């Protein structure tokens, strides 16, 4: 049997029972989120007016249960909550209290019922009938993570951050800590009188390919015989007719025109006439370091008469990560964050946020926020859901990167529940004035206002 009651402090509630049974007495206080305390005192009488406390009877003060359920206590795949000695019984009613609002599919202040799996784990049902049937709610956890970034100077080139979305898809951004610089060299050409027939100049591009032009002083000179010349593909080399040239400027201009006339050369190297006698600049189209140009006599026996000077050292941009985690993420879901010019951690966080948000569809499932401007960024799913904790890797996955992550909120975290408790009794087989003694239980509310049910079961 069961009966709903509403009783304030000091209220005595009694019922008539057989001489053995059990009482489930409980509920929770509307005025106190941690529930009320109350005392169940087994008593008996031989008539309706005479009450005697049972000798050795169970006199027990029952306080409402309270427990914090952390995200680590929840196994989403099986909808299981694990709490050592949780104290619940099957079908017990409780409520979650997160302070405000809804959380996942568990609503603040709503009533739920326990499906006890064992003494240390239970599931949540939406009604008593569903609890008795063993039908559990599918638990959902919402997560929020705080990422803490380093200043660019402390980051390792190519380290990267991986975020997961509602659907389990991964998104990644790597740190470009070094700005690419195009290499620039200067060639100084002499007047034609100082040029040897067949000497040649080799220019290398950032991919390592060689391009060459050789001096033809007669208009029909043979090509160079040196091994370096021979190794350069025919499409990448030419001879320049210098029969009409005289000054260093004319020689330089003739070489410039001949190089630019080789198919494909201008897409990788830019030559510039420096408007100074015989000086030609050689600038790489693709930033990065490469081999310096060389000048050789036609048989490679010694250096030629064109001198070479490096004006600007080439610096390669930070390469994309080589780690397996990075490689497995679709190219559309990853990009770089150019932090080479960032001055502090706050700037790094802002650049990473911009890079993530710039990925198509990223913002559909994930929200980022670096508004604190202190080097941190909050990351959360756009709907209540449990997503993998963000992970930071070095570029080769050999160790964790320097971006740290702390889970600052999980939906079930800090939920407290108040629950019913039970008390059982057994009386001796007393004789009495009449043939059919009645046994009574008295429920005394010690504090608060209890709104709940008294449930009892007879053993005979």
Secondary structure, DSSP 8 states (H G I E B T S, - for coil): -EEEEEE-TT-EEEEEE-SEEEEEE--EESS-TT--EEEEEEEEESSSS--EE-TT--EEEEE----EE-GGGEETTTTEEE-TT----TT-EEEEE-SSSEETTEETT-EEEEEEEETTEEEEESSHHHHHHT--------EEEEEE---GGGS-TT-EEEEE-TTS-EEEEEEE-S--BB-EEEEE---GGG--TT-EEEEE-TTS-EEEEEEESSSS------HHHHHS-GGGEEEEE-TT--SHHHHHHHHHHHHHTSTTGGGTEEEEE-SSTTEEEEEESS-B-----EEE-TTSSSB-S-EEEEEE--B-------SHHHHHS-GGGEEEEE-TT--SHHHHHHHHHHHHHTSTTHHHHEEEE-TT-SSEEEEEESSS------EEE-TTSSSB-S-EEEEEEETTTTEEEEE-EEEEEE------SSSS-EEEEEEEE-SS-EEEEEEEEE--
